[in-house]
Amino acid sequence: MSDLLQAEKLQKSFGAVQAVREASLWIAPGEIVAVMGRSGSGKTTLLHMLAGLESPTAGKILYRGEDVGRLDEDALALWRRANIGLVFQAFHLIPTLSALENVAFPLYPMQLRAAERRARAEARLAQVGLADRAQHLPSRMSGGEQQRVAIARALVNNPPLIFADEPTGNLDSTTGDEILTLFKKLRNETGAAFLMITHDDKVAAAADRVLKMVDGILQNEKG
Amino acid sequence: MSLHYLLAELRNRPVRAFTGMFSIAIGVALFVSLQAYADGYRQAARAPLTEVGADLTAQRQGTVPSKFEGVVFPHSTAPIRRDEINQIRQLSGVQAVAEVMFFWSFEPGGFVAGLGLDPSDTFGPGRLKADITAGRFLQAGDHGVAVADSTYAQQNKLTLGSIVMLGGQSFTIVGLANTSRAGQLANANLYIPLLDARTLANAAPQVRSVFDIRPDDVNLLFIKTDQTRVDQVAAQIKQILGEKAIVSSGQSFAAELGSLFALIDRFGLLVGLIAFLFAAALLLRVVASSVWERRREVAVMRAVGWRERDVMIQLWGEILVLAIAGGLVGLALAALTTWAMSRSLVTVPVPWELSPSPHFLPGGATAFAVTVALPAHLTLNLVVWALGLSVVVASLIGLWLLRRIAQIHPAEVLSNE
């Protein structure tokens, strides 16, 4: 199977600090990969580079064989819109929008009819089990529900690749388990690949393959 | 741009939306009200002239005679020659000229201010024909008749048919007129045919002693002009009549309104603009703090695939809606303010030289004035200005916003490490 995403010898420095010294990885379609590491090990910086939110100091990122590093900011935004879903530890929902509107949020700049946008958002919200919470504002939802909304938002454009940064970090153990179960369910239903950044063994255990990040160096582990 | 998202932001952040909108509203209201106030005063200042349908009056400073006996010219007037009148009539922008002869008559029975006019004139003192309270107005071909100011007639027990003496000639009262409005410029006690007034002036020793009076001279002109050329015509008339010319216009009446109006007239636009800029600065502050508060939101937008211009258009749309809503609310406030202003009365004093009365008589040097409701109102021009300024402010803030958004790096904002 050809790789969905491939990173070659990525490096990132912030002044004198080398956040990522060397990171090479690949992600195949439909697999769940976990990157484990302590706080400050450079794993979030790695995720930001892979998602095109941060440009690497050195190295290359290939998405389906295309060099993502050649894209400018706007082209990267469009690339993310079409190919990448992002899930954050702090959910980062828009506080003034309802759950349904938050799910539809990536679709707003697209020239879609309101009905189509709504239908797509409703379908994703149903997929994460929150159809009955569509009109609720984030402030009226639990942490687990907010994370489900964020996952539905990440999926709304049917991206082949989802990046999740500490997706269970702000959730209790039971809710965290539910989210991991949801990831697996969604992988099976949509065929999307997941790259999860975590320091939690339970999250890593849910992955097909685990990579370890130590002091900015990514070490391959057996899956 | 998502209207749905825009409205949700405005609805769910009411304090910020209200502060932004209200700051612009206050700026617009101040700007528009000040301009409406100044415009109203400028229009009110023209009231003494508009009451008689004229745009300018022209006269020439005269000479004080050695004696005040019989008919004399007030020293604010001197003869205006036929050739000068013809030159004025031919000026570009001059639509019509009404000729008038103003005089004082010192009779054994008392002092009389007299005015000779052509009854066929539809403006100037000829407007008095609409203010006849008894009898009739002067007519073409009249001779030896007069219309009396009703107050003067009452004080002197004159009625229709009464005989009055002017310069040794008798005049029969054929009408009484209320001169409180149209008669405030060149306010007279008796109005007589122009031809009779000329005859009186030409025969008067105290006129002849100081002037080379000619049969077809007059000493006061009321002039109707093209509204766009009032100032140019006034300047040209001054050139024709020489250095002693007194040409009055709405502008010169405005000078009589005092220092408050002068301040507003001179600095109204500036103060209005400063108020507006202050409002714009408030809006900018609201937007700035909003962008700072929402930097995480902006970072999320970028992360989920919004381009920089998508973000900018969305946030700019919010500012534009706030600015336009603020502009409309400001216009509504300004409409209320101007309505309240329009309920107030403005008294426009008539300069002494336009209604001269002798200083040396008891009750002389009477101050005449025209009192009108302040004609303050919103004009389409002001509305367009206010909304245009609101949009310009929103656009400028939008440009600033673009720079601020470009400075937000999603990776920095969204980082958990």
Contacts between the chains, C-beta under 8 A, distances in Angstrom:
chain1	res1	chain2	res2	distance
A	39	B	417	6.4
A	40	B	417	6.1
A	43	B	417	7.8
A	44	B	415	5.7
A	44	B	416	5.8
A	44	B	417	4.6
A	45	B	411	7.8
A	45	B	415	7.8
A	45	B	417	7.3
A	48	B	411	4.2
A	48	B	414	7.8
A	48	B	415	7.2
A	51	B	303	7.3
A	53	B	302	7.7
A	53	B	303	6.2
A	53	B	410	5.0
A	53	B	411	4.2
A	53	B	414	7.3
A	54	B	411	4.2
A	73	B	307	7.8
A	73	B	308	6.4
A	74	B	307	4.4
A	74	B	308	6.4
A	74	B	309	7.5
A	77	B	302	6.2
A	77	B	305	5.3
A	77	B	306	6.2
A	77	B	307	4.6
A	77	B	308	7.6
A	77	B	310	7.8
A	78	B	305	6.6
A	78	B	307	6.9
A	80	B	303	7.0
A	80	B	304	7.1
A	80	B	305	4.8
A	81	B	304	7.0
A	81	B	305	2.6
A	81	B	306	7.9
A	82	B	305	7.5
A	86	B	303	5.2
A	86	B	304	6.5
A	88	B	414	6.1
A	88	B	416	7.5
A	89	B	416	5.1
A	90	B	416	7.0
A	92	B	296	6.4
A	92	B	299	7.8
A	92	B	300	4.8
A	92	B	303	7.9
A	92	B	414	6.6
A	94	B	5	7.8
A	94	B	297	5.8
A	94	B	300	7.0
A	95	B	12	7.4
A	96	B	8	4.9
A	96	B	9	5.3
A	96	B	11	7.6
A	96	B	12	3.7
A	96	B	13	6.4
A	97	B	5	6.7
A	97	B	8	5.5
A	101	B	4	6.9
A	101	B	5	7.2
A	101	B	8	6.8
A	105	B	5	7.8
A	105	B	300	7.7
A	105	B	301	7.8
A	105	B	304	6.2
A	106	B	304	4.1
A	106	B	305	5.2
A	106	B	306	7.8
A	108	B	2	4.1
A	108	B	4	7.8
A	108	B	5	5.9
A	108	B	306	7.6
A	108	B	310	7.9
A	108	B	314	7.8
A	109	B	2	7.7
A	109	B	305	7.3
A	109	B	306	5.2
A	109	B	307	6.9
A	109	B	310	3.9
A	114	B	4	7.7
A	137	B	12	7.7
A	153	B	304	6.8
A	154	B	304	8.0
A	157	B	305	7.4
A	165	B	414	7.9
A	165	B	416	6.2
A	166	B	416	6.0
A	169	B	416	7.3
